[in-house]
Amino acid sequence: QVQLVESGGGLVQAGGSLRLSCAASGRTFSTYAMGWFRQAPGKEREFVAAINWSGGSGGRTYYADSVKGRFTISRDNAKNTMYLQMNSLKAEDTAVYYCAAGRGYGLRSDREYEYWGQGTQVTVSS
């Protein structure tokens, strides 16, 4: 069982930055692939970024085209925490951001994730 808690959301102007954190419970955090998803009002939840578990492909990262070059996903297994550094934010990045944990590699579909946080709101004003 893994419990996830997101933090770091807020209101920021376009062009600004935010860093989201996802704190995980449990001693097996390093064995899970982790991901960020987001859901804007009236839209379906969409993939943002993912990072493999630390073994195997050694924490390889994956990004949606819409955030590539602006967002960076990372993890600190010693702290049981995953991060999403978001730079050059745009109004279209406004959404509730969720972190998730799952088994496997390169997980881009929300159906592949077992555990979810409650979400944190990110609002980008233009």
C-alpha positions as CSV (number, residue, x, y, z in Angstrom):
1,Q,0.0,0.0,0.0
2,V,1.3,3.4,-1.0
3,Q,-0.2,6.7,0.1
4,L,0.6,9.9,-1.9
5,V,0.2,13.5,-0.9
6,E,0.8,16.4,-3.3
7,S,1.8,19.9,-2.3
8,G,3.2,23.0,-3.9
9,G,0.3,24.1,-6.1
10,G,-0.9,27.7,-6.2
11,L,-1.5,30.8,-8.3
12,V,1.3,32.0,-10.6
13,Q,1.6,34.4,-13.5
14,A,2.3,33.2,-17.0
15,G,6.0,32.7,-17.5
16,G,6.5,31.9,-13.8
17,S,7.6,28.7,-12.1
18,L,6.2,26.3,-9.5
19,R,7.6,23.1,-8.0
20,L,5.2,20.4,-7.0
21,S,6.1,17.7,-4.5
22,C,4.6,14.2,-4.0
23,A,5.3,12.6,-0.6
24,A,4.9,8.9,-0.5
25,S,4.4,6.6,2.5
26,G,5.8,3.1,2.6
27,R,9.3,1.6,2.4
28,T,9.0,0.4,-1.2
29,F,8.8,3.8,-2.9
30,S,12.0,3.3,-4.9
31,T,10.5,0.2,-6.6
32,Y,7.5,2.1,-8.0
33,A,7.3,4.0,-11.2
34,M,5.9,7.5,-10.5
35,G,3.9,9.9,-12.7
36,W,2.2,13.2,-12.8
37,F,-1.2,13.7,-14.5
38,R,-3.4,16.8,-14.7
39,Q,-7.1,17.5,-15.2
40,A,-8.5,20.8,-16.3
41,P,-12.1,21.8,-15.9
42,G,-14.3,20.0,-18.4
43,K,-11.4,17.9,-19.7
44,E,-10.2,14.4,-19.3
45,R,-7.2,13.6,-17.1
46,E,-4.0,13.7,-19.1
47,F,-0.5,12.4,-18.8
48,V,2.2,15.0,-17.9
49,A,5.4,13.2,-16.9
50,A,6.7,9.9,-15.6
51,I,9.8,8.5,-14.1
52,N,10.8,4.9,-13.9
53,W,11.7,3.2,-10.6
54,S,15.4,3.4,-9.7
55,G,16.4,0.0,-10.8
56,G,16.3,-1.4,-14.3
57,S,16.5,1.7,-16.7
58,G,17.7,3.8,-13.8
59,G,15.0,6.4,-13.4
60,R,14.4,7.2,-17.1
61,T,11.9,10.1,-17.6
62,Y,9.1,10.6,-20.0
63,Y,7.1,13.8,-20.9
64,A,4.0,14.8,-22.7
65,D,4.9,16.9,-25.8
66,S,3.0,19.9,-24.3
67,V,5.4,20.2,-21.4
68,K,8.7,18.9,-22.8
69,G,11.5,21.4,-22.3
70,R,9.5,23.3,-19.6
71,F,8.8,20.6,-16.9
72,T,11.2,18.4,-15.2
73,I,10.3,15.3,-13.2
74,S,12.6,13.9,-10.5
75,R,12.6,11.7,-7.4
76,D,14.5,11.5,-4.2
77,N,14.2,7.9,-2.9
78,A,15.9,8.8,0.4
79,K,13.0,11.2,1.1
80,N,10.3,9.1,-0.5
81,T,9.4,12.2,-2.6
82,M,8.9,13.0,-6.3
83,Y,9.0,16.4,-7.8
84,L,7.7,18.3,-10.8
85,Q,9.6,21.5,-11.6
86,M,7.4,23.6,-13.8
87,N,8.9,26.5,-15.7
88,S,7.6,28.9,-18.3
89,L,4.1,28.2,-17.2
90,K,1.2,29.0,-19.5
91,A,-2.5,29.6,-18.9
92,E,-3.2,26.2,-20.5
93,D,-1.2,24.5,-17.7
94,T,-4.0,25.4,-15.3
95,A,-5.4,22.2,-13.8
96,V,-5.5,19.9,-10.8
97,Y,-2.2,18.0,-10.7
98,Y,-2.1,14.4,-9.4
99,C,0.8,12.2,-8.6
100,A,0.5,8.4,-9.1
101,A,2.5,5.3,-8.4
102,G,2.5,2.1,-10.4
103,R,4.5,-0.9,-11.5
104,G,6.3,-1.0,-14.9
105,Y,8.2,1.2,-17.2
106,G,7.3,4.3,-19.2
107,L,3.8,4.4,-17.8
108,R,1.8,7.0,-19.7
109,S,-1.8,5.7,-19.2
110,D,-3.6,6.5,-16.0
111,R,-5.0,2.9,-16.1
112,E,-1.4,1.6,-15.5
113,Y,-1.2,3.3,-12.1
114,E,-2.3,1.7,-8.8
115,Y,-2.1,4.6,-6.3
116,W,-3.2,8.2,-6.6
117,G,-2.9,11.4,-4.5
118,Q,-5.7,13.8,-3.9
119,G,-4.4,16.5,-6.2
120,T,-3.1,20.0,-6.0
121,Q,-4.5,23.0,-7.9
122,V,-2.2,24.9,-10.2
123,T,-3.6,28.2,-11.6
124,V,-1.7,30.2,-14.2
125,S,-3.0,33.7,-14.8
126,S,-2.4,35.3,-18.2
